[in-house]
């Protein structure tokens, strides 16, 4: 499971302190990995950096 999938799975849950710690950890890793400050920007950047995203979405490419 990649970081985006982990974040989405955790975000869909609710829970106590352990849940929050795991969500914060994945969020932080995504932001560092993508060089962004916000989780929304990090998710967008991560989706466009993965090989699957490149095959499925070429919206960043210009003709």
C-alpha positions, 0 to 999 in steps of 0.5 A: 500500500502506498502513502496515498492509499495509507492516508486515505484508509486512515482518513476514512477511520476514526479513533483514538490517539494511536489513529491520530499518531499514524495519520499524522505520521503518514501526512508528514511523510507525504508532505516531506516526500512531495515538498509541500506544506499542506496535505491537499497539495501533498496528495495531489503531488503524490498522485501525479508522481506515481507511475500509475498516475502517469499512465492514467492521467496525463493532464499535466502534459501539454501537446 
